[in-house]
Amino acid sequence: MTKLLSYNVLKNFREECAKEISARKYCIRICMTGCKAYGGEEVKEALEREIKARGLTKQVEVRETGCQGFCAKAPVLTIDPLGIFYQEVTPADAADIVIRTIQKGDVLGHLLYEDIKTGIKMPTVNQIPFFSLQNRRVLKNCGIIDPKKINHYIGMGGYDALAKALNGITPELLIKEVEESGLRGRGGAGFPTGTKWKFARSSPAEPKYIICNADEGDPGAFMDRAVLEGDPHRVIEGMIIGAYAIGARFGYIYVREEYPIAVEHLGIAIDQAMEMGILGENIFGSSFSFTLELKKGAGAFVCGEETALMASIEGKRGMPRTRPPFPAQAGLDGKPTNINNVETLANIPIVIQHGAKWYAGVGTDKSKGTKVFSLAGKVNNTGLVEVPIGISIREVIFDIGGGIPKGRKFKAVQMGGPSGGCVTEKHLNLPIDYESLQTIGSIMGSGGMVVMDENNCMVEIARFFLDFTRSESCGKCVPCRLGTKQMLEILTRITEGHGREGDIDMLLKIGETVMQSALCGLGQTCPKPVLSTIKYFRDEYEAHIKERRCPGAVCESLVISACQHTCPVGTSVPKYVAAIARGDYIEAAEIVRERNPFPAICGRICHHPCEIKCRRGELDEPVAIRSLKRFAAYKYFETAQKPPPPFPKTKSQKVAIVGAGPTGLT
């Protein structure tokens, strides 16, 4: 590899790299990270075979990339320079892609994205709202370059910001530039990055360390993983710039061992940077030297807390410690240490390359730049999105995310993972920034967004997240160790149908106590899912406790079947559907009449809430329960030998029906 001994050598080498990236006429970019689970590797191999068989190897490149973002449609690929985006590709499609699209310029209709609102098929990336409504800065290279090739990163302008910083910008001016950009930590707390760097630089002790916190552990969050897998050199460049700013000569990337592709790509990137002189002694001919080491975590959620993370690197059990002293004064091995998360460091080259003023042109008054979110749960377009801070929650979920599947109603979105709270429908127009979300008891966190629809039980959601935080608690402080245990016991009791009067008040009391007295940020925020669901969905808690009923038809101990549980009169839907399947229509109608004397009328006018809860609907379409009821009634009257017996008298009151037909008023 070429040794980059100076800024001029880098510039000349970049021109060569840029030519290498666009050397062939066509490039098929295929995701080889998350899409692997859906057969991405088999698709790639099939494409390579077809290209070779037709003698197109010199004209067509099949490039392995990181995540392209649209995870809901995996496996995905993009064809340059046509800009054609294909989704849900299979190996069987490879021949058509090569023959019809590459050789003839035609598009394959069955592989195109179909707009959810209009039904129009969209051939190119720029037409698809999921991509066109984003502002991709941090994710600019993800899905574009091969993350295992440093030449691709350099060809896209990589390491130019580092060379610029080391050749003419003092550490003090560098920190000032980051301060003026308004960049805040993307790990959740939102502390100003420039201020954090200033504290570390002003600490007199030596040596100093810089650490990248890549211990991403929130359920449903995969932003950091995607950046590390798809653009590892961007994070390394941000770390070297940060190290130069604070005066550190050594750094660690602390990454979860459960991210094998991220670990692999980071290892390759560090080796390449060392070989080219970007890491090591006298970087770009300057007097600055920096070494970087990859440290794999053991999967403990608490190690995302910075003092626990440092303890883990030191070989100790990952447990938080009290502060002060803060890491900037006494961190790793008692020395000044600066810790930033993956996305924060990935923003640094952008700030230095384009300047603070340009960077601050996007965002709100107090929160500048963009934010990467992982959109998961009950939303059509799941995946990775990068949007300006300050965009509304509605725009992310309904415009970019495509709304809720199967026409169901939006219920809430859990933001900030186990440390965040639920955001309800009335808050959908709220801007996504640190301050706005705090006003409603939630946080932006690291960027996880788990969307829920009307089939979710909010009590069970709170129990799920608290079960996670309780099991991940380090146990060092009493409020977190015992408080989460007691709250989980109460929530479990409620979901099992044994809730008691006073349970809600007790949850509130314990939750507030834990928030005020836990040792670390994880313990202080873990009651938020419980407190926010009680605040906005107290009626669901009361239904579980007072009526022994789960409105979401989720809690197994309270639900025989979701459809029967949801039926206003409790009709045994599975029983009469099974009778219809056997051809026993008289029995089916009699089963309906056990709870409802008018099966034929109900089969016409019922608003069938049971079908919304039908478990079959999670797979494809729900069972047509109302139509089956009507069908059973018709068959009953066709086959019954005698009139049905009068419905048994169960009430002493009489009911009058005013008006004709099934819609008469009682």
N, C-alpha and C positions, 0 to 999 in steps of 0.2 A: 504493500500500500504506500501511497505518496505521503511523505512526512510534511505536515503543514507547519513550516517553521516561521512563517510570517503572514501578515494580513494579505500581502500581494500574492503569495503562493496560494492562499485560500481562494482569492478572487479568480485567479487563472484556472484553478482546479474546478471551481464551480461551473465555469463555462463548459468544461468537458463533461461534468456530471449532468448538466441540463441537456446536453446533446444525447447522452446515454438514455435519459428518461424517455425522450421522444424519438428514439432511433428508428423504431418500426412504424409502419403505416397505421396499424391498428393495435390497440391494447385492450385486452379483456381483463378488467380488474375484478377479482373475485375475493370475497371475504373468506379468510382462512382462520378466523378465531371462533366466534360464537356459531357461525354458520357450519362449522365442522360437525356439530351435533345433529344437523339436519341433512348431512350428506354433501357438504361443500367440497370435501376432498375428492369424492367420487366424481362430482361434476367437473372439477378441475382436470382430473386425469382423463376423463372422456373428451374434454375439449382439446387437450394436448394430443390425444390419439388422432382425432379428426383433423387437426391442423397439420400434423405430420403426414397423415395419409394423403392429403391433398397438396403437399409440397409448399405449404404456406408458412413454414417456420421462420423464414427471414422477413416476412411481412406482418406476422401477427405474434404479439407477445401475450402470454397468459401470466398475469402478475398476481402474486399472493399479497393481499393487503390486510390491514386490520379491519375492525368493525366499520361498516359503512353507515351504521345507525339504524336502519330500518329492520329491526330484529323480527318484527311481526311477519315479515314476508320472506324469511330465510328459506333456502339459500338465495342470496342476491348477487348480481354482477352488473357492472357498467361497462359499456363499450365506447372507448374513445377513438377518434375525435367526434363520433356521432352523438355522444351523450345519451345513448339509449340505455334505459334501466330495465332489467329483467328481474322478475321475482319468482320465488318458489320454483326454481329451476331444478330439473332432474337430469341425470346422465343421458336419458333418452332424448333430451332436447339438444344435445351437443351438436349433432349433425345438422339440424335445421339452423342453429345459430351460425355455424360456420358457412354453410352453403347459401342460405337465404339472406342472412343479415350481413355477414362479412363480404361475401362474394357478389351478392345481388343488390344489397342495400335495402332489403325489405325488413319490415318489423314483424315479429311473431305476436299476433294479437292475444293469444292465450297466456303469454308471459308478461303482459303489460299491466301496470297498476290501473285499477278502475276507481275513479273518484267516488267516494261514499255518498256525497250529496247529489252529484249530477249524473253519475253512472257513465261519464265519459272516460274512455281509455286514454292514458297519457304516456307517450313513448319516452320522453326525455326527463332527466332528473330535474331540470329547471321548471318543468310544468307541474311537478308533484308538490302539493302544499306542504307535505311533511318536510321537504328539503327547502323549497323556495321561501318559506316563512322563517327560516332560521338565519342566524348570523354566526357562521362558523369561523371562529378565530382559533381557539384552542384545538378544535377538531379539524382544522383546515387540511392537515396532511393525512388524517385517519381515513382509510379507505382509498387513498390516492397513491401513496408510496408503498414500497415493500419495506416493512419495518426492520428487516434483517440486513438491509443494505444502507450503509452510511452514505454512500454516493447519492442515493435518492434524497436523503435529508439535506445534504449539502447543495444538491442541484435545485432544491426548492427554497434556497436562501438560508439554510440551516447553518448555525454557528457564526453567522455574520454579526449578530448582536453581541456575542461574546468577544469576537475580534474587535469590534467597535469599542466595547467597554474597556478592554485591556490596552487599547492604543489611543489614549487621549482623554479618558474619563477617570477622574479620581474616585476612590470609594465614597467619599463624602458627597460628591455630585451625583453619583449613581444612586445613593440612598435618597437624596433629595428628589431625583427624577421619579423614583418609585413612590415616594410620598405624594408628590404632586399628581401622579396618575390616579390616586384614589383607590388603588388596588387594596382590597381587604381579603383576609384569609378565607379560603374557600372550604375549609374543613368543617365549618359550622359556627364558630364563635364570631367570625367576621372582624377580627382585630386588624387594624391597619398594618399592612406588611412592612411599609417603610419605617414605621415607628418601632416595630419589632426588631428590624435589622439595626436600627440606631442604638437600641438598648444593648444588643449583642456586641456591636462595634465599640461602644464606650466602655465595656467591661475591660479592666486592665489585665486580667489573668490570661495566661497562655498555657497550652495551646487552646484554640477555639475549634468548635465542631459545627458542622451543618448537617441536618438530618432531613431526609424526605420521608414523611409519614405516608406510606402506601398500605397501611393496615386497614383497608376498607372492609367493614364488617356488617354494615346495615343490611337487613333483609330487603331484597328488591333493589339494591343499589349496585351499579357496576360502572360508574363513570371513570374512576381512577384506573380500574382494570383495562378499560377500553383504550385509554390514553397510553398506558404503559405497553399494551400489546401492539397498538397501532402506530405510535410515534414516540418511542423511548428516548431518542436523542433530544427531543424538545425538553424533556424533564431534566436530562443530564446537563444540557446547556443552561437551563435556569438555575440548577444547583451550583454550577461553576461560577456564574455571575454573582449569585448570592454569597458564595464563599469568598470571592474577591471583595465584595462590599463589606463584609463583617470582619475579614482578616483570618478566615479559616483555611487550613491547609489539608484538612482531612474531612471526609464526609461518609455518611451511610445512607443507603436506601433500604428502609425497613419495609419489606413486602410480605404479604401473606403467602405461605407455602401452598395454600389451596389455589393459587393462581399460577399453574405450571407454565402456561404460555407467556405470561408476563415475566416470570422469573427467567425463562429461556431467552426472551427477546432482550431483557435488560442485561443479562450476562453477555450476550453477543455484542450489544451496543457498547458496554464498558470496555470489552476487549478491543473493539474496533477503534474507539476513541483513544485508548492507550497506544495502540499501534501507530496511529496517525499523529500522535503528539498533542492531541486535544486534552488528554489527561496526562499528568506526570509533571516533569520539570520544565520550567520556562515556557509556558504555554504561549504559542504564537510569537515566540521570540521575546516575550516580556520577562520580568523578574518574578512573576507569579507562578507558583507551583501548587498543584492540587491532586490528591489521590482519592478515589472513590471505591467503596466496598459495598457489596450486596449482602444484606442480612435478612435471612428468612425467619418470619415469625411462626409461632406454633398454633396460630388460629384463635388466640384469646381475644375476645371483643374488647376487653378492658385495655389491651395494649394499644388501642387507638388513642387513649389518653396519654399525653406526651411524657409525663413523668413515669408512667408504667412502661411506656415504650423504651425509655432510656434504661430502666432497670432490666428489661429483657435483653437489650444489647449488651449490658454489663454481665450477663450470665445469671442474673438473679430472677426470682419469681416476679412476674409482671404485676406490680401493685403500685397504685398511685401514692404519692407522698404529699404532705402538706406544703403549701406555698404561702409566703416566701420561705427560702430564696427561690426566685424564679429561674427557669433554665438559662435565661440570658446572663444570669450572674453565676449560678452554680448548677450546671446540668450534667452532662455525661462525664463520669469520673470526676465530678466536682468542678468541671471547667465550663466556661461560658459556651452555651449551645443554642443554636437557632434551629427551630423545627417548623417546617412548612409542609402542607400537604401537596399531593401530586398536581392538582389543578392550579394551585397558587404558583408553584414553580413553573408550570407550563405557560403561565401568563407573562413571566418575566422577560423572555426574549421578545415578546410582542411589544411590551412597554419600551424596551431599549431600542428596538429596531425602528419603531414608528414615532416614539416620543410620547411624553405624558399627556400633552394636549390632545393628540389624536386619540389616544386610548380613552381618555375621559369624555370623549364625544358621545359615548354610548353609556346608558345607565341613568341613574337618578342623582339627585343632588348629593346624597350621602353614600351611595353605592354605585361605583363605576364599573364599566366593562360588561362582559357577558357571563353567563353561568350555564354549566352543563348539567342537565337533569337526566335521570333514567326514568322513563315513563313506563310504568308497569301496572299490572292489575287489570281491571275491567275497562279497558280502553282499546279501541280498534287498532291504532298504530302504536304498538309498544316499541320501545327502542331508546336510543340516545338522541337528545336534542340539545342544541346550544342556542340560547336566546338572550337578548339584552336584559339585564337586570331592570326590573320595573314593568315588564310585560305582565298582563293580567293572567291569573290562573285559568280563566275561561279560554283565552287564546291558546294556551299550551295544550289544554285537554281537548277542546272541541275543534279548533282550527288546525293545529298541527297534529294532535292526537286522533282526530277524526271522530271524537265523541264516544258514546257508550255502545257496545255491541248489542245487536238484536233489538234495538229500539227501547231498551230498558232505561229507567230513570237514574240520573246521577244522584248519588247519596252523599259521598264525602271523598276527600283525598287526604291520605296520611302523608304529611310532609316532614322530613327530618328524621325518618326512621324511628327506632324505638325511643329516641330522645325527643321526638316531635309530637305534634298534636294533629287532630283531624280538622280539616277545613270543610265547611258545609256549603250548600248551594248558595246561600245568601251572601257568601264571601267570594264568589267566583270572579267578581270584577275587581277584587283587591290586587294591587300591584305586588309582584313577587320581589320583595326586598327584605333586608334584615329587620327593619323597624316595623313595617306594616304587619308582618306575620306575628311579631311578638305581641301586638295589641290584641290578637284573638287567641293567644295561648299556644301558638305554634312557632316553629322555627324553619328557616330555610335549610339548615343542616348542611350536609355534604352534597345534597341534591337528589335524594330519593323521592319519588312521587308514586305512591301506590293508590290507584283509583278504585273506588268501590261503588257498586250499584245497589239497587233495592234488594238484591238477594244476599247481601252481606249483613251479618249480625254485628252490631257495634260493640256489644258486650263481649262477644267472642273475639273480636279484633283487639280489644283492650287486653283480654286474657292472653291472647297469643303473644303480643309484644311484651307484656309483663313476664310471661313465662320465659321469654328469651333473655330479658335483662336479669331476671333472678338467677337463671342458670349461668349467666356470664359474669355475675357479680364476683369480685375478688374476695369479698368477705372481710375486708380489713376494717371497715367502719360498721358500727351497730345499726344505724338508721337504714343503710342500704341492705345489709345482710338480713336483718330481721323484718324490716319494713316491707321489702318486696315479697318476702315469704308470706307475711300475714295478708297482704293485699291479694296475692295470687290465690291463697286459700279461700278468701271471700268471693273472688270472681269465679273460681271453679265451682264453689257451692251454688252460686247464682245460676251458672250455665247448666248445672245438673238438676235444677229445679228445686233446690233446697234453700233458696234465698230467704232472708229474714228481714223483718222491719228493722230499720236502723243500719242495714248493711251499706247503703249509699252514703249516709253521713259518716260512717266509720271509714269508708274508702277515702272520702274527702279529707278527713282528719289525719289519717296516716300519710296520705299523699303529700299534703302540705308540710307535714313534719319532716318527711324524707327530703323534700326539695330544699328546706331551710337548713338542714343539719348534716346532709351527706358530705363526705370528704371531697369527692371529685365531681367534675362536670357530668359524668355519666350517671352517677347516683342522684345528683341534683335534678336531672331532667327525666329520669326513667318513669316518674309518675304521670308525665304529661299525657300519654295516650289515654290513661284512665280518667284524669281530670277533664280533659277536653271532651271525651265521649259522654261523660256525665253532664257536662255543661250543655251540650248541644243535642244529646239523645237520651235525656233522663227518662223519657217515656218508655224507651226500650228496656231500661233497667227495671222500671216499675212493672212492666208487663211480665218480665221474667219472675219477679218476686211475688207480685200480688195475684197474677192470673196463671202462673206457671206456663207461660206462652212465650215463644220466641218469634217476634214479628218477621225476622228474616228467614225463619224455618231452617235454621242451621244447627242449633244445639241438639245433639242426638238424643239426649236424655229427655227432652221435651217434645220431640217430634217423632211420630210414627212414620208418616210419609209427608214430604213437603207439600204436596197438593192437598191432602186431607187436612193438614195443619192450617193451611191458608184459607180453606173453604169457610165462608161465614157460618154455615150450619154444620160443618164437620162431617160432610158426606164421605163415606169410605170409598174414595176414588179408585185405588188399586183393586179393590174387591169387585166393583161393578165393571171396571174395564176388563178384568180377567174373565168375568162371566160373559161379556160380549165376545171376547176372544174364543170362548168355548161354544158360542152360538146359543147360549142360554139367556135369551133376551128378557124373558119373564122374570127370572131371578135378578137380572141386572136392574130392571125397573123397580123391583121390590126393595133392593138394596138402597136405591136412591130414595124411595118412599119412607125408609126408616127414619130419615132426617128431614125429608122435604116432601110434602104431599103432592106437589105439582111438578113432576120431572119433565113433562112436555113443555110447560111454560118456562121453567128454569132453563131448559135447553135452548130456548130462543132469546131470552132477555138477560141472562146472567152476564155480568161483566168479566167473568172467568179469571179471577186473580190467581187461581190454581195453576193456570198455564204459564204464568210468569215465573212461578217457582218450580215448574216441572224440571226434574233433573235431566231428562232427555234433552232439554233445550240447551244444556251446556255442551252437548256433543254436536247436535245439528238443529233440529226444530222440536219444539215441545209437542207432546201428544195433544190432539184436538179434543180435549176433555169435554167441553161444552157440546160440541157436535156429536160426540159419542153418546152423551146423555139424551140428546134429542133423538138420535137414531134408535137408542134402546126403547124410548117411549113409543115411537112409531111402530117398532117391531112388536112391542107389547100389545098394542091395540089390534095389530094384524093377527096375532097368534093366540091371544088370550081366549079361553073358552067361556069365561064368565066375567062379569064386571068385577073390578077390584073391590075388595072389602073396604068399608069406610075407614078413614084414617083414625087410629085410636085417639080417644079424647084424653088430652093431657092437661088442658087448662080449663078453668071454670069460666073465663071471660069469653065473650062472643066478639067476632070480628066481622065488620061489614066491608064489602068491596064496592066502591063507587066507580062506575064506568065499565065499559066492556073490554074484553080482550086481556092479554097477559099483562098490560100495563095499568090495570085498574088500581086506584088508590085505596089503601086499607085505612 
